Structures are given as structure tokens and as C-alpha cells.
Amino acid sequence: MLQLIAGELLLTFGGVDGTDVGPMPGGARQPRPSRLPGSVPTSDLPPLGRGVEIAELTGLLQRGTSVRIGGPSSSGRSTLLRHLAALDPAGAPDGVVLLDGRRRGLDDLLQQLHDACFAGPAYRPTREQLVGMLADVAALVVVDDLELGQDDVVELLRMAPECAFLVAGPEVVDPIVRRDSPLHEITLGGLPQEASFDLLRRIAGRELDDEELAWASALWFQVGGHPGRFVQAGALLARRERGRSGYGLLDDGAADGSGELPSPGEPRQFVPRLVPLVSASAQQVLRLASALDGELPDPVHLPALTGAVDAVGAADELVEAGLAACEFGRYRLTGGTAEAVAAIVRGPSSWAVAAIQHFTWWVSHPSVTPAEVAREADTILACLRESERLGKAGSARALARASAPAFGASARWDTWGEVLDLGLSSARDAGASAASDHAWFRHELAVLALCTGDAQGAREEAAAATRMRDVGSDKRGLAADRRVLALAGGDRAAVAASAEGGAGASRGGIGRRGVLMTAGAAVVLVVTLAAVVAMGSDSPDKDDHRRPVGSTGSAAFDPNTPNRGAEVDPKVDRDKPAPPTGSHKPGSTGATATTTTTTRETTSATTSAPANSPRSSSPANSPSRGSTSAPATSTSAPPPTSAPPATSAPPQSPAGTDAS
């Protein structure tokens, strides 16, 4: 069970029925985190050929100007960013803060900034609370792979007014957006020719001969000095004499003549030429990454997934060859590499299935912390997407249910929402067999919407979960959903039903559904007893099957009996209105008068019962053949003293996942 304070709410993750949400307990206060000093990263070798850009950026940051470095993928943005962070040209009082902006929205990026500046219990403040907390933070905030829109960038600068921002991301090509950008925009171009040759020598580890220099010169014109292409070219030069390794990764004939340099006009052929020239362990890692859309797990997982003993060495080899990049300790394939590798490897689907099974087991292990699961967010999302593509809905639901609480508890709410959406899609595709999973994902989405301020969305998701859990008689789940409805501003009836259902479930009582079942059973019992009494009173005597109309006794009428008294005319008595039920005879001593019911004589030998009346085989309701229908005389039956309680089925738990 994991807890997180989110604004004024207390979230408890890991419950069988889903995340429990409620207001902060009375008297409790939000944590007051302590300030952390900024961390200065280590400085690597200075980027080649970037002296002009470094001088310009240093001057801007010293004046407190926030800057954005744009450029194509593998153009050296991250290398330049880390070099400037190590230099700390702004001289900020609170030091340097490094953030990862890849696939993070504004709220998650602000949460990452909060966690980097403050220490304390797990806490996700609202934006209003963050304004006060970040108002006096003065740091150089370095964000790599920023993917925010212009409006969100403006909000980011407003939230931390005393910070200078140095960010890197894709190039802004729209001139209007570039003109109105709140950041000073700098676009990286290609390297100068001499710097490109120096980079080629550094990667190759040796001097270049005349043929290689001529080839490098033609390549520089073709790619415009793109650093990523020269890194791959240097790896080809370092391995060109080794020939084809023959590890069996590629199809036959996929890289004929791998010892020869590719044409400078076809830089896309660099990856197919490089793949057979790396080690066997690196090839296995490449196969796994291509199956996961270019994402690589932490090296601690690679031995179990690929069989590579030196997993870290294999990943570093891919970085040196320009096939992968390492950012914030995370490895991923460079742009275009995943597609090129996927086109030449065999059987990537089996590798994806193995990764899905491995991470489903790993995230469920009790020793794994939410922070560790959050570090594998991109890999787990890739596994879920691959499960959906392969049609393995059961595997996707299991992995989503196992990992979602960890993402929520670690305040990675963008990832939390994406995992819940993927899990809900898999549950919806499975139909009725995954109804409990469907309700669980709806409940979690309701909690997420409530925490992000979307009250309408929270009510809709919670209502959908309530309907599904009501069908399955999941009382504890219903109580959890109705608590979300109450917090989201649901109507008073829903709140009252939530309290009633929650109290009945907690006491082990029968609840509202049990009360209705008991009342229904009592009504059925009363009707049955009344019918039995009526049949007993209407049963014919063995001597005569006829009874005078309007008689109040149970004895048969005999015309030969002396002193029988005045004979009652059936016709006269038939037209008299029946006395009201429960009326008392004049002069009676408080006794209740017997109620008589008159029945009109039928003209046919048999009468047909109404369509909605129950059929009976008793003589009282079956007239004798050839005779008129006998009048039915009934006495009011006393009510039963007690009704047997209705038994209610135990609540079903949605904890199990459908493995189909």
C-alpha cells in the first residue's frame, strides 16, 4: 500500500478495488519539504566545432536570458547542453538542475522540478501551491528533449520566475512561432569540415588514409556535416577490416560487401552495414530494442532478456557506433536506427513477448519501488503498445494493472494516464470476460481526473465504473466508486447511496440490495399463505358440491334440513353490493365481520382465467363439468409473524486479471 499527498487529497495505491482517495485527515498538514542544492554534472570533452555556439550561449545565460537549442535528431544538442550545464555560465545561486523533458507534459515537468529542488515525503502539489514554492528558487534549469508547446513554455517560465532555462528540443521551423517564442532560439547546423574530420578520427581511433579522406569529404557535402552520420561513419572505418561477423542476425545477402565503405550519397545504408560488425551481445541488444520501438531497458534487465553477459558493455558499444544514445542513464536507439534494424532482423515479436512477461513479473515484485518502475516508463509503455499490436489483450491488462499504481505513487501522472488508457482499451476489446478489469481501469481514470481538477471527467468515469460493478455485485468496489463521485461533486442521492453501501459492506450486512430482496421474499410469502388459506376454506364437502351464494359459513346448504330458516334468494343477494372490507356489524362486540365476496354465475360450463393470473389445479379453482362456477368465499389470512432473511452473495473482487 503506497500513499501520496496530492494537493488536499490523500491517495492510497495498491488496494484490491483500486486507488482509494479521500480528503486530508483532520488536523493533518501538507509536508514542508527542505531545499536541496543544485547538482553540477561532470564535464566531458568539449564538443568539436561548437566554439561559436558556446560563446553565444554563455553570454545569453550570464544575462539571465532563457535559451532554446533546436536542431535535428543526433545533431549534438544533448552534448552541447551537458557541456554548458557543467560550465554553469549563469552562476545561479541555487546551482544547476537537470530535467528530462522527453514525453512529459507541463505538470509532470513541474513535478520533476519540485522533486529536484525539495526533499520530503511523497507529495504532488497543485499548480497554485507550486507558485509559492518555486517563487524564490533561483537555479539554472537544464531541460533535454523538451516537448512542450509555446503556451506551456510561457506557463513554465511564469511558475519559476527567478530561474534561467536552457532547453533543447526539435527545431522550430514556423517563423511566426519562432518570432513569438518566449525563449531565445538557436538552431544548430552541421559541423565545419575540419571538425567533421576530427570527429571521424576520434571515433575511428586512427588517422585516415587518402581514400578515406576523399570519401569523408564527399560525405560531408552529402550530409551537411551532420554529427550523427560522422559518428556512424567513424564506426564503419574502425570495423571495415573485420568483415562480416556472421552472427546470424541478418538475413542472407542483407549486407553483402560489408567490408567496403558505402556510397557517401546513401547514408541510410550505414546502419545495415554496421549491424553485422558489432559484437554478438550488441546484436542481441539491438534485436530487443527494435522490438520495443527503439527503447532499451536498464542494463540490469538485459542479461535476462538477451542473454548478454556484459550488457553494459554491449549498450556502450552501440553508443560508440552511433546506433544508440545515452541520456540521463537511459539508452535508446538513435533516430532511424530502430526502423532500419527492424527491417533486417528476424522474429522481433518473440523478443517483445519475452519483455512483456519479464516486466509483468518485475513490476509485481514486492522489492521493486515505484521510483524504479518510473525509470522504466518508456520501456513499459513500449511493451504495452506491442502487446496491443500483437493482439495479446490479456498480457496488456496484466502489465497495465501491475504497473499503474507505481506510476501514480511516483507522481508520473502522464505515464499513469497513458497506461490506464492502454489497459482500458485491452479490457474493452476482451468484452464481458474482462468486466472486472474494465471497471477497475474506469475507477483509476476517475481518480486521475479528480486529482487533475477534471470533476466532470471524474463523475463520468466513476459512474461508468459504478454501473459495471453494480452488475457484478461488487459492493466494496461500488463504495470506492461512490466516494469518488462524492468528492467530484456528485448528487446527494449518490453520496447517500455511497454511505449506505459502504456501511453495509463494512458491517458484513446485507446492504440496500439485501433489504430489497428480503422485502420481495416477504411479499411472495404473504401471497402464498393467503392462497393456501383461501383454498382450504373453499374446498367442497364430500356430500354436496354446491354452496348457497352469499353464505357466510362453511357448512353445505341442505333444503331438506328442518328449521333451516329463511331461504336466501341468490338473485337478490347477487345484486347487493358487498360490505366494505373490515367493516363491523351493528351491535357486535368488537369482533371483525367476515368479508364475503360474490361471484357472478358464468354462462358456460368452464371459465378461462385471465392471462396474468396464476393457474391452479386445486378443486376450488376448477369448476365441475356441466355445473356453474362455485362462488369463492375467502377469509382474510393473518400476516406472517416473520419472513426469512434473504441471503446475499459475497462481494466479488476485481483483483484477478484475465490472462486470455
N, C-alpha and C positions, 0 to 999 in steps of 0.2 A: 504494500500500500504506500503510494507516494503522494505527497501533499505539495501544493503550490499556492501561494497567495497571489491572486490576480486582481489588482485594484481593491475593491471592497468585498471580493468573493474569496471563499476558501474551496479549492478543488482537491478532491481525493481520487487518485487514479488507481486502477488495478482491481476494482470491485467486479464481482460476477455480473452485475446488472449494468455495468458501465460506470462512467465517471460520476461521482457524487458531487453536487455543487450546492453551496449554501452561503448565506451571509457570514461575515466575520463574526466569531463568537463575541458576546457582550464583554466589554472591557479590554478586548484584545486590540493591539495596535500593529500597524504595518511595521515591518522591520526597518531599522535605521542602519543601512549598510555603511561601512567605513570606506574612505577613499583609498584608492590604490595608485601607486606611482606608475607612470607610463614606462613601458618596456622598450628599450632601444635594440633593434635587431642587429645581428652581426653583419659586417660589411664583406661582400665578396669582391672579386676582381671588378674593376670599373668597366662599364660597358664600352665596347670598342666603337669608335666613331660617333659618340654621342656627346662630345665636349660642348658643342654649341647649345644643345638642348639642356644640358646640366647647368650651364651658366645662366640661361634664361629662367629656368625653373627656380634656381636658388634665389635670384633677385626678386621674383614674384612672391615666394614664400617668406622671405625676410620682411616684406612689406605687409604681410598678413593676408595676401590675396589667395583665395582658394582656386585651385587649378585642376583641370581635367586633361589627362593624356589619352588621346584617341589614336586609333590605328588598327590595321587588320590583325587577324589572329597570327600569333608567332612572329610579331614584328618587334619584340623586345620590350613591350610595355611593362610587364612584371619585373623584368631585370632592372630597368631604369627606376621603377617605383621603389624597389627594395634598396637600391643604392642611395637614393635620396632620403629614404627613411633612416638609413644608418648615419647619414651625414647630419640629419636634423638641422636643416638650414633655418627653420623658423625660430629655433631656440625657445620653444613653448615652455612655460613654467611647469606644466603637468606632464611633460615628456611626449613620447610618441605612442600612439595606439594603432595597432594593425587590425584591420577588419577584412573579412571575406564577404564580398557582396554577391557572389555567384548564387543565382536562384533565390535571392532573399528580397522580400518586399520591404517597404519602409518600416513597418512595425517590428519585424524581425531584426532589421539592421539597427534600429534604435535600441532594441533589447540587447543586442550584441555589444553596442557601445556602453550601455549601462553595466553589463557584466564585466567589461574590461576596465571600467572606472571605479566600480564599487564592489565590495565583498560583503557577504552576509548570507542569511537564509535564502532559500529559493523564493524569488519574488519577481513578478512581472507587473510593473506599474503601468497605469494608464498614461496616455499622452499628456493629460493635464498634470499628472504627478511628475512626469519626466521633465516638463518645462522647468519646474522648480529645482529638480535635482541636477540638471545639466546646465543651469543658468551660469554658474561660476566655474565650470570646467574649462580650462584653457590648455588645450593639447593640440598637437599635430595629428589629425586623424587621417590615416592612410587606408584607402579602401581599394582593393583589387577586384576587377571584374564587376564593377558597378553596373546594375541593370535597371536603375530607376528612371522613370520619366521625368520630364522637366518640372512638373508641379511637385512631385515628391522630392526632387532635389531642393527646390525652394523651401519646402517644409523642413527638410533635414538641416539646412543652414539656419533656419529660424529656431529650431529646437536647441541648437548648441551655438549661440551667437559668439562666444569667445573662442571658439575653435577655428583653426585653419584646416581646410580639407585638401588633400592631394589624392585624387582618384584616377583610376584607369578603367577604360571600357572601350566598346566599339566606337568607331569613328562616327561623328555626327556629320552627315552628308547634306542635310537640309539647310540651306543658307539662312532661312528665316529662324529656324530653331537655334542654329549656331549663333546668330546675332542676338537673340533674346536669352541666351543661356545665362544663368546666374554665376557660372564658373568661367574662368579664363580658359579658352580652348587651345590646346596644342596638339597637332597631328604629327605622328612620327612617320617619316618617309623611310626609304631604303638606306642602307649603309653606303658610304663612299666606296669607290672601287678598292682602294688600298686597304681600308678597314675590312672589306669583304674577304680579301686575300689573307689578311692576318687571322681572321676567324677561321678560314679554311685550314690554314697551317696549324692553328691551335687544336682543332678537332682531329685533324689527321695525325698530329704528333710528329710531323716531319716537314722538311722542305719539299716544295713542288718542283717537278721537272718541267721542261719546256712544253711538253704535250699537255700536261695538266694545267699549266698556267694559261695556255691558249684556250683550253676547254673552260676554265674558270672565267676567263674574260668574256667568252660568248655567253656563259650562264648569267653573268652579271647584267648584261644587256637584256637578256630574256626576262629575268625576274625582278629587275629594278633594284638589285641589292637587298632583296628580302632576306632577313637574317635566318629565318627558319629553314629556307631552302639551302642556304650555305652550310648550316649545321648538318643536314642530311647528306649534302654533297661531301662534306669532310668525313662523315662516317663511311660513305662509299669508298673514298680514297683510302681510308685506313684498312678496309677489308677487301679491296678489289683483288689482292693477290691470293686470298684464301680460297676463292672459287665457291662453288655451291656446297653447302654443308650437308645436304641430303638428309635432313631430319624427318622428312615425310610430311611436313606441314602443308606444303603446296601441292596442287595437282601437277601431274606430269606436264612439262612444257610450259609452265606458268612463268618461268624466269630464265629462259634459255640465254646463254651468254652473260650470266650474272657477273662474270669477272671483268666484263667490258663496261666502260662508262656509258651511261645512257646519253641520248642526244640532249644537248642543252635546251632545245626547243620543246622538250617533253618532260618538264619537272614532275609531272604526276606519276611518272614511271619510277621515281626514286624509291617510293615505299615498296612496290613489288620487288625491286632489286635488293633492297636492304633486308627484307624479312628472312630470306634464306641464309643471310650472312651473320645473323646474330646467334647466340648460343641456344641450346635446346631449352633451357629454363626460360629464357626470354621469349622464345617462340610460344611456349605454353601460356605464359602470362599474356601475350598478345592475343592468343585464341580466346582466353577468358574475357579480356577487355572488349574484344569485338562482339562477343555475345551479349555484353551488358552496355551496349551503346557507348563504348569508349570509357566507361567508368572502371576504375580499379579499386578493389578493397584495400584496406590497410595490409601491409606486408605480412602481418601476423596471421592473416587468413589464407595467404597464398599457398603455403605448403599443403594445407588440407584440400584446397580446391584444385591445385595444378600439379602437385607432387614435386614442385621445385624446392630443393633443399635450401639453396641460397636465394631466397625470394627477394630480399632487399637488394642484393647484387644484380639480380635479373631486372628489377624495376629501374635501378640506376643505369644499367646498360641501355635500356630503352630511352632514358632521358638523354644520355650521351649521344645516341644515334639520331636524336631529333624526332623520335616516334612517340614520345610521351613527355609530359611536363610535370614538375613537382611544385605545387603551390600550397602553402600552409600545411606541409607534411602530407598532402594528398596527391596521389598520382592519377593522371588521366591522359588519354591519348590526345595528341595534338590534332588540330583541325584537318579533316580529310583522311586521317590515318585509319580511323575505325571503318569507314566505308571501303577503303582500299583493301584492308585486311579481310573484312567480311566477304569480299568478292573472290578471294583466293583460298580461304581456309575451308576445311571440310567439317561438317557436323557441328556448327556453333550452338544449335538448340540443346544438345545434351549437356553442354557446359553451363548453359543458363539454368537448366533444371537442377543440376547439382548445386549451383549457387543459391537457388531458391530454397532448397531443402536445408542447406547449411545455415543460412541466415534465419530461417524459421526456428531452427533449433537454438541458434546462438542468442537471439533476442529474448527467448523464453527462459534462458538460464538464469537462476537467481543471483549469480555472481556478477552479471553484466549490469552496469549502471546506466541510467538514462543518458549521461553525457557521452558514454562510449557508443551507445546506439545512435545518438545525434551525429557523431562524427561519420557514421556510415550512411547518412541520409541519402546521398546521391546514389550509392550502390543499392540500397534497399528499394528506392523508387525505380531504379532500372530493373530490378528483379520483378517488381510488381507489374511494370509495363510489359515485360517479356512474358510473364505468366498470362496476362490478358491476351497478348498476341498469339500465344500457343494454345489458347483455349483451356487453360488449367485454372478454372474458376475456384475450385476447392483450395488449391495451393495459394492463390492470391488472397482468399479470405483468411486463411490461417495466418499468413505472414502479416497481413494488414491488422488483424485483431491483436497479434502478439506485439507488434512494434508501435502501434498508435499511442498507447498510454505513455511510453517512454518519450515520444516526441512532444506530447502535451506537457509532461512533467519537466522536460528540459527547456520549455518555452520556445521550441521551434514550431511555432503555430502555422507557418506557411506549409511546412512539410506535413504537419499533423493533418491539416485540411486536405492536402493532396492525397495522403494515404487513405483517409476516410472516404474520399470520393472514389478512389480506385476500388476499395473494398466494397463500397455500396454498389458499384457497377457490377462487380462479380456476383454479389448476393442477388441482385435483381435478375441477372441472367440465369441464375440457378433456379429461380421460381420458388415454389412452396417448400421445397426441401431445405431451403436456407432462410426460412421466415424468421427464425430467432436471430440469425446474423443480420438480416435486413433491419430488424427493429433495433439491434444494438448499434449499428452504424448511424441510423437516424437519430438515436439518442445522443451519440457523441457529436454529431453535427449540430444538434440543438444546443449542447453545452458550449461548443466553439462559437456559435453565433451569439449566444448570450454574453460570453466573455468579450467579444469584439464589439459589443454595442448594437448588434442587429437583433432587436427584440422581435420584430415581425418574422424574420427568418427562424428565430428560436421557437416561436409559437408554432410555426408551420411544421418544422421538423419534429418537435415534441408531440404535436397532435398526430402526425403520421405514425410515430413510434407507439403512441398510446393505442391507436386503432389496431395495430398488428399484435401488440401484446395482450390486448383485451380478447382477441380471437383465441390466442393461445393460453388464456387464463394465467398469465404471468403476473401475479399480484405484486411481487416486490418490484418488478420492472415497471409496472404501472405507477406505483408510488414514486419511483425515481423520475419518471417522465412528468408526472403531475407537479413535482417540486420545481422542475424547470419551467413548466407552464406558469406556476405561481410567481416565480421570480421574474419571468418575462412579461408580467402584467396580464396574465390570463384572467378570465371572468371569475366571479366569486363562486359560481357553481363548481367550476373545475378545481378551485382551491379547496372548497369544502369536500368534494369527492376525493381529492388527494389526501386530505387529513383522515377521512373515514376509511379509505382503502389502506392507507399506511398504518392506521391504528389496528385495523382488523388483521392485517398481515403480521404486525409485530406481536400482537397478543396470541396469535395462533388461532383466532376466532374464524367465524365463517364469513365475515365481511358483508358488503351490500349484496353481492350475488347469492351468498348463502341465505340471507334473510328472504330474498325473493323466492328462492327455491323452497324454503320452509313454508312460506305463506301459500305457495301454489300447492304443495302437498297437503296442507290443512284443508284447502277448499275442495280438493278431489276427495279427501276422506269424508267430509261432511256430506257431499253429494251422494257418495256411495252408501253411507249409512242411512240416509233418507230414503234411497231407493229400496234398500233391504227392508226397512220398516214398512214402507208402502206395499211391497209385495206380500209381506206377511199378513197385513191387515186385509188385503184384497183377495186372499186365497179362498176359493169356493168351498162350501161344505160338501160332504160326500153325499148328502141326500138331495140337495137341490142346488142347481147352478144359477138360480135367479135370486136377485135381491131387490126388494122394492126400492124404487127411486126415491131418494130423499131420506131413507132410513139412517138413523144415527148409530144404531147398534150393530153388532157383528153377527147376531142370530139371524137365521133364514126365516123368511115370511111364509107362513102356512095358513091358507084360507080355511082349512078345516079345524083349526085350533079354536076352541070356545073362548069367550071373553077376550077376544083379540083386540077389542076396541075399534074406534072409528078407522075405517079403511081410507088410506090416503090416495087421492086421485093423482096418478103420475103426471097427467097433462097439466093439472093446476099447479102442482108442485114444480113442474119443469119450468114454467114461465116465471116463477118467483125469483127475484134476484137473491143471490147468495149473500148471507150476512157477512159483514166485513171481518177480515181475519183478526183474531184476537179479541173480538167483542164479548161482552159479558151478558148473560141472560138476566132479565129483570128479576130481582128477588133472590138471585144466587148469593151465596155466602162467600164470595171472593173467588170461587172456582172458575177456571177458564173454560169458556164454552167451546165445544168441539166444532171445528170448522168443517163444513160439508161442501163438497164440490159436485155440481151437477154436470152431467154429460148428456148431450143431445143424442137421441137414438139415431142410429145410422140406417139408411135405406138399403144398403147392400149387406150381404152376408159377411163380408170381410171388409175391413178398413185398412187403408195404406197409411203407414206412418210418415210423417214429414221427412224430407231428405236429410235434415240436420239433426233428427232425433235418434238416439241410440236404439239399436234393435235389441229385443229381449226375447228369450224363449220361455219365459215363465207364463203360467196359465192366466195370470192377472192381465197380461197384455195381449193374450191370444184368444179372441172370442171363439165360442164353439161354432162348428159348422152348422149353418142353417138357422142360427139364432141371432138376435140382435146383440149389439155390443153391451156388455155389462157395465154398469156405472162404476167408476173407480172412486172409492172412498178412502181417503188417507188422513192420517193424523199427523200432526206436526211432530217431527222427531227432535229429541233433545240434542243440543250441541255436544260434541265430544269434549271430554274433560281435558285432554291434552293431545297434541299432534307430535308424532315422532320427528326429531330434528333431521333435516336433510344433511347428508354428508357432502362435504366439498372436497374436490380433488386437490392434492398438494400443489403448490405453485411450481411451475416448470421454470427451470433456469436456462437462460440463453448462453451459458458459458461455453457449451460444446460447439465445435466448428464442424462444418460439413466437409469431409475430406474428398467428396466426389468432385 
